[in-house]
Amino acid sequence: MNFDYWKILAGACYAKDDRQCRVWARRRRGVYTTNGGVLCIVKRSLPDRFLPDLYCFGLLGRFAGYYPGYSREIPAHLNALTWAILKAHTENTAGQVRLRSADPRETPRIDFRYFDEGNDVRGLDLASVVEGIKFVRKLTAPLKARGLIAEEELPGEGVQSDEALREYVEYQAWGHHASCTCAIGRDEDPLAVLDGDFRVRGTENLRVVDASIFPRIPGFFIASSIYLAAEKAADVLLAGR
């Protein structure tokens, strides 16, 4: 942005002795009580979508994903604005989780199989994210007209056509909440890995209670759905089923 810092972040260094942390410590108020999101919009990416499928939220900071040292970017850019675009209710269901070996200490091999690697043959997921970028650009156009925006870093002013935006999204989109690979379902469902009491079919003394149990992604942020599943699982175990 064309100013040094957002007023709410004046003096912020995300450390124990800065002003924002003192406000939080004394009154449990201020910017450190939040995740940095100042505005969110839930919308349909296209009018014919059955449910709202985009969650667009503005963050006061530079956030381009999780990578080693990513958090150092935040106090170093107190004048940045990031629009994060979350795509829900995806068409693609081709992601996979595979064991690397019989050693339980080895992490599994997770492959999301996005876009052309997946089974969304019509490309609806990709088109939705592109529409999300175009939408938030419209939101920030007045700020740009007033000279408040210094520059658009990502995707950048040179990425304008739908084709260019699709290519950008294909290479840059990411996710880290894997789910729906160990679905719960009825006995007659051939894709149901778990029964109604979270037991893994074909095994003994093994249950699964996490984000993998959903047949389909239940919404935008699935934490509350996981809490509900955990509550049910606790009741099942206490009942001795």
C-alpha positions in Angstrom: 0.0 0.0 0.0 1.1 3.6 -0.4 1.6 4.1 3.3 4.1 2.7 5.8 1.7 0.7 8.0 -1.9 0.1 8.8 -2.9 2.2 11.8 -4.0 -0.8 13.8 -0.5 -2.3 13.3 1.5 0.8 14.2 4.6 -0.4 16.0 3.7 -4.1 15.7 6.6 -6.5 15.6 4.6 -9.6 16.8 6.6 -9.9 19.9 5.9 -9.8 23.7 6.9 -6.2 24.2 5.1 -4.5 21.4 2.0 -2.3 21.9 -0.5 -4.7 20.5 0.7 -7.5 22.8 0.5 -5.2 25.8 -3.1 -4.4 24.9 -3.9 -8.1 24.6 -2.2 -8.9 27.9 -4.0 -6.2 29.9 -7.5 -6.2 28.3 -7.6 -9.3 26.0 -8.5 -6.9 23.1 -6.9 -5.7 19.9 -5.5 -7.1 16.8 -3.8 -10.0 18.5 -7.2 -11.5 19.5 -7.8 -12.2 15.8 -6.2 -14.1 12.9 -5.7 -10.9 11.0 -8.8 -11.1 8.8 -10.6 -7.8 8.6 -13.2 -8.6 6.0 -14.8 -11.7 4.6 -17.2 -12.4 1.8 -19.1 -15.6 1.1 -20.4 -15.8 -2.4 -21.1 -18.0 -5.4 -18.3 -17.9 -7.9 -20.9 -18.1 -10.8 -24.6 -17.6 -10.6 -25.4 -21.2 -11.5 -23.5 -22.6 -8.5 -25.9 -24.5 -6.2 -24.3 -23.2 -3.0 -21.9 -20.3 -2.2 -18.5 -21.8 -3.0 -16.0 -18.9 -2.4 -14.8 -17.5 0.9 -12.7 -14.4 0.2 -11.1 -12.8 3.2 -8.8 -9.8 3.5 -5.7 -10.0 5.7 -3.6 -7.1 6.9 -0.3 -8.6 6.1 1.7 -10.3 3.4 0.7 -14.0 3.3 1.6 -16.1 0.3 1.3 -19.5 2.0 3.2 -21.7 4.5 6.9 -22.2 3.9 10.0 -22.0 6.1 10.2 -18.5 7.5 6.9 -17.4 6.1 5.9 -15.6 9.4 8.9 -13.2 9.1 7.1 -11.7 6.1 4.3 -10.4 8.3 6.1 -7.9 10.6 8.3 -6.9 7.6 5.3 -5.8 5.6 2.9 -3.9 7.9 1.4 -2.1 4.9 0.4 -5.2 2.9 -3.1 -6.4 2.1 -3.6 -10.0 1.1 -6.8 -11.4 -0.4 -7.0 -15.1 0.4 -9.5 -17.0 -1.7 -10.9 -20.3 -0.5 -12.8 -22.7 -2.8 -15.3 -24.9 -1.1 -17.6 -27.7 -2.4 -15.0 -28.8 -5.0 -15.9 -31.0 -7.9 -12.6 -32.8 -7.8 -12.6 -36.0 -5.7 -9.5 -37.7 -7.1 -7.0 -36.9 -4.2 -5.3 -39.9 -2.6 -3.5 -40.8 0.6 -1.1 -43.8 0.4 1.1 -45.5 2.9 4.8 -45.1 2.1 5.6 -48.4 3.9 4.5 -50.7 6.7 6.4 -48.5 9.1 3.8 -46.4 11.1 6.4 -43.8 11.8 6.6 -42.8 8.2 4.4 -40.0 7.1 1.8 -40.9 4.4 2.1 -39.8 0.8 -0.7 -37.2 0.2 -1.5 -36.2 -3.3 -4.3 -33.7 -3.8 -4.3 -34.2 -7.6 -5.6 -30.7 -8.3 -7.1 -29.5 -11.6 -6.1 -31.4 -14.7 -4.6 -34.2 -12.5 -8.0 -34.8 -10.9 -11.5 -35.8 -12.1 -13.1 -32.3 -12.5 -13.2 -32.8 -16.3 -15.1 -29.6 -16.9 -12.6 -27.5 -15.0 -15.2 -25.9 -12.7 -12.9 -25.6 -9.7 -10.3 -23.8 -11.7 -12.9 -21.5 -13.2 -14.3 -20.7 -9.7 -10.9 -19.6 -8.3 -10.3 -17.4 -11.4 -13.6 -15.7 -10.8 -12.6 -15.2 -7.2 -9.4 -13.3 -8.2 -11.4 -11.2 -10.6 -13.9 -10.4 -7.9 -11.4 -9.2 -5.3 -9.7 -7.1 -7.9 -13.0 -5.3 -8.4 -13.2 -4.8 -4.6 -9.8 -3.2 -4.6 -10.2 -1.1 -7.8 -11.5 2.0 -5.8 -8.4 1.8 -3.6 -6.2 1.7 -6.6 -8.1 4.7 -8.1 -7.4 6.7 -5.0 -3.7 5.9 -5.1 -3.8 3.9 -1.9 -2.5 0.7 -3.6 1.2 0.9 -4.6 1.2 -2.2 -6.6 -0.4 -5.7 -7.0 2.4 -8.2 -6.2 0.5 -11.4 -6.9 -0.6 -12.4 -9.5 0.6 -9.0 -10.7 -0.6 -6.4 -13.2 0.7 -8.5 -16.1 -1.6 -11.4 -15.4 -5.0 -10.3 -16.7 -6.6 -12.7 -19.2 -8.6 -15.7 -18.0 -6.0 -17.9 -19.6 -3.2 -16.3 -17.7 -5.1 -16.4 -14.5 -5.9 -20.1 -15.0 -2.2 -20.8 -15.5 -1.3 -18.8 -12.4 -3.9 -20.6 -10.2 -2.8 -24.0 -11.6 0.8 -23.4 -10.5 0.2 -21.4 -7.2 -3.0 -22.8 -5.6 -2.4 -24.9 -2.5 -4.2 -26.6 0.4 -3.3 -28.3 3.6 -6.5 -29.6 5.0 -6.7 -33.0 3.5 -10.1 -34.7 4.0 -12.7 -37.2 2.7 -10.3 -40.1 2.0 -11.7 -42.5 4.7 -15.4 -42.0 4.3 -18.1 -43.1 6.7 -21.2 -44.6 5.2 -23.8 -47.3 4.9 -23.0 -51.0 4.6 -24.1 -51.1 1.0 -21.9 -48.2 -0.1 -18.8 -49.7 -1.7 -16.8 -46.5 -1.1 -17.5 -46.4 2.7 -14.4 -47.2 4.6 -16.0 -46.8 8.0 -19.3 -47.9 9.5 -21.5 -45.6 11.5 -19.5 -46.2 14.7 -16.2 -45.2 13.0 -14.9 -48.7 12.7 -12.7 -49.5 9.8 -14.4 -52.2 7.8 -12.5 -55.5 7.5 -10.4 -54.9 10.6 -10.7 -55.2 14.3 -10.0 -52.7 17.1 -9.4 -49.8 14.7 -11.5 -46.6 14.4 -10.9 -43.3 12.6 -12.2 -40.0 13.8 -10.7 -37.1 11.9 -11.3 -35.0 8.7 -10.9 -38.0 6.5 -14.3 -39.5 7.5 -16.5 -37.1 5.5 -17.9 -38.4 2.2 -17.8 -34.8 0.9 -16.2 -31.7 2.2 -18.9 -30.3 4.6 -18.2 -26.6 4.0 -15.6 -23.9 4.1 -13.8 -24.4 7.4 -14.4 -27.9 8.6 -13.2 -27.6 12.2 -16.8 -27.4 13.7 -17.7 -30.5 11.7 -14.7 -32.4 13.1 -15.8 -31.3 16.7 -19.2 -32.8 16.1 -17.8 -36.0 14.8 -15.5 -36.2 17.8 -18.4 -35.7 20.2 -20.3 -38.5 18.5 -17.3 -40.8 18.6 -16.9 -40.1 22.4 -20.6 -41.1 22.9 -20.0 -44.3 20.8 -17.0 -45.3 22.8 -18.6 -44.5 26.2 -21.6 -46.6 25.2 -19.3 -49.5 24.5 -20.4 -49.9 20.9 
